[in-house]
Amino acid sequence: LRSNFQVCVGAPSLYAALILIFLVPTLKGDMAASAVKKLAGKVAIVTASTEGIGFFIARRLGQDGAKVMISSRKQQNVDNALSQLRAENLNVEGIVCHVAKKEDRLRLIKETSAKFGGVDILVSNAAVSTYFGPTLK
């Protein structure tokens, strides 16, 4: 991982990221935000990024010039999201990754580094919960 590696994890970070990604460019004007490509040369991983909030975060990072690795537990979801994002001429790759599995997480980092030369930004959008048994008895 690169020395200036950034991580967005958890609800407070997610809300801050959403404000930065969606609200600030709207206030400044989308034309100015997209023309600058402020993330050019940066590499981002966004977990659970083939639909919903994760997809739109990945899209915005790509629009701002980042190379983006998207992920999902299902190959079909990865393929569909890649098709949509590449249709917008974004520099994206995708991989199947279940973040609850250590080997998948390691492969995600390894593949991203191999394809893009490192990782600068990680958006941990996937939710994983451990099964502790029934909550009601």
C-alpha positions as CSV (number, residue, x, y, z in Angstrom):
1,L,0.0,0.0,0.0
2,R,1.2,3.5,-0.7
3,S,2.3,5.8,2.1
4,N,-0.5,8.3,1.5
5,F,-3.1,5.5,1.6
6,Q,-6.6,6.7,2.7
7,V,-9.4,4.6,4.2
8,C,-13.1,5.4,4.4
9,V,-14.7,3.0,6.9
10,G,-17.9,3.1,8.9
11,A,-21.0,5.3,8.9
12,P,-19.4,8.7,9.8
13,S,-16.7,8.3,7.1
14,L,-19.3,7.1,4.6
15,Y,-21.5,10.1,5.3
16,A,-18.5,12.4,4.9
17,A,-17.4,10.7,1.7
18,L,-20.9,11.1,0.3
19,I,-21.0,14.8,1.1
20,L,-17.6,15.3,-0.5
21,I,-18.5,13.1,-3.6
22,F,-22.0,14.4,-4.3
23,L,-22.7,17.7,-2.5
24,V,-19.5,19.7,-2.9
25,P,-19.2,19.3,-6.7
26,T,-22.9,20.4,-7.0
27,L,-22.2,23.5,-5.0
28,K,-19.2,24.3,-7.1
29,G,-20.7,23.3,-10.4
30,D,-20.3,19.9,-12.0
31,M,-18.5,21.3,-15.0
32,A,-15.6,22.7,-12.9
33,A,-15.4,19.5,-10.8
34,S,-15.2,17.1,-13.7
35,A,-12.8,19.3,-15.7
36,V,-10.1,19.2,-13.1
37,K,-9.8,15.4,-12.6
38,K,-8.6,15.9,-9.0
39,L,-8.0,12.2,-8.5
40,A,-5.9,11.6,-11.7
41,G,-3.1,9.1,-10.9
42,K,-4.9,7.7,-7.8
43,V,-6.1,4.2,-7.4
44,A,-9.2,3.3,-5.5
45,I,-10.8,0.1,-4.3
46,V,-14.5,0.2,-3.5
47,T,-16.0,-2.9,-1.9
48,A,-19.6,-3.9,-2.6
49,S,-19.6,-1.5,-5.5
50,T,-21.7,-3.1,-8.2
51,E,-25.0,-1.3,-7.2
52,G,-26.4,1.2,-4.8
53,I,-24.2,3.6,-2.9
54,G,-21.0,1.6,-3.6
55,F,-21.6,1.8,-7.4
56,F,-22.2,5.6,-7.3
57,I,-19.1,6.1,-5.1
58,A,-17.0,4.1,-7.6
59,R,-18.5,6.0,-10.5
60,R,-17.7,9.4,-8.9
61,L,-14.1,8.4,-8.1
62,G,-13.7,7.3,-11.7
63,Q,-15.3,10.6,-13.0
64,D,-12.7,12.4,-10.9
65,G,-9.9,10.6,-12.6
66,A,-9.1,7.7,-10.3
67,K,-8.5,4.2,-11.5
68,V,-11.1,2.1,-9.7
69,M,-11.3,-1.6,-8.7
70,I,-14.9,-2.6,-8.0
71,S,-16.0,-5.8,-6.3
72,S,-19.0,-8.0,-5.5
73,R,-19.6,-11.5,-4.3
74,K,-21.1,-12.4,-7.7
75,Q,-19.4,-12.4,-11.1
76,Q,-22.5,-11.4,-12.9
77,N,-22.9,-8.2,-10.8
78,V,-19.2,-7.3,-11.4
79,D,-19.7,-7.8,-15.2
80,N,-22.9,-5.7,-15.3
81,A,-21.3,-2.8,-13.3
82,L,-18.1,-2.9,-15.4
83,S,-20.2,-2.7,-18.6
84,Q,-22.0,0.4,-17.3
85,L,-18.9,2.2,-16.0
86,R,-16.8,1.4,-19.1
87,A,-19.6,2.8,-21.3
88,E,-18.8,6.1,-19.5
89,N,-15.1,5.7,-20.5
90,L,-14.0,5.2,-16.9
91,N,-10.8,3.3,-16.0
92,V,-12.3,0.5,-14.0
93,E,-11.6,-3.2,-13.3
94,G,-13.6,-5.6,-11.3
95,I,-13.1,-8.7,-9.2
96,V,-15.3,-11.2,-7.2
97,C,-14.6,-10.6,-3.6
98,H,-16.4,-11.7,-0.4
99,V,-14.9,-9.4,2.2
100,A,-15.6,-11.9,5.0
101,K,-13.0,-14.3,3.4
102,K,-9.4,-13.4,4.1
103,E,-8.2,-15.0,0.9
104,D,-10.6,-12.8,-1.1
105,R,-9.5,-9.6,0.6
106,L,-5.8,-10.5,-0.1
107,R,-6.6,-11.3,-3.7
108,L,-8.4,-7.9,-4.1
109,I,-5.4,-6.0,-2.9
110,K,-3.0,-8.1,-4.9
111,E,-5.0,-7.8,-8.2
112,T,-5.5,-4.1,-7.7
113,S,-1.8,-3.5,-7.1
114,A,-0.9,-5.7,-10.1
115,K,-3.3,-3.9,-12.5
116,F,-2.9,-0.3,-11.3
117,G,0.4,-0.2,-9.5
118,G,-0.8,0.3,-5.9
119,V,-3.7,1.4,-3.8
120,D,-4.3,5.0,-2.6
121,I,-8.0,5.0,-1.5
122,L,-10.1,2.2,0.1
123,V,-13.8,2.7,0.5
124,S,-15.0,-0.2,2.7
125,N,-18.7,-0.2,1.7
126,A,-19.4,-3.9,2.3
127,A,-21.2,-5.0,5.4
128,V,-20.3,-8.2,7.1
129,S,-21.8,-9.6,10.3
130,T,-20.8,-12.6,12.3
131,Y,-23.5,-15.1,13.1
132,F,-23.7,-15.5,16.9
133,G,-26.8,-17.7,17.0
134,P,-30.5,-16.8,17.4
135,T,-31.2,-13.5,19.1
136,L,-34.5,-14.7,20.6
137,K,-34.9,-17.9,22.5
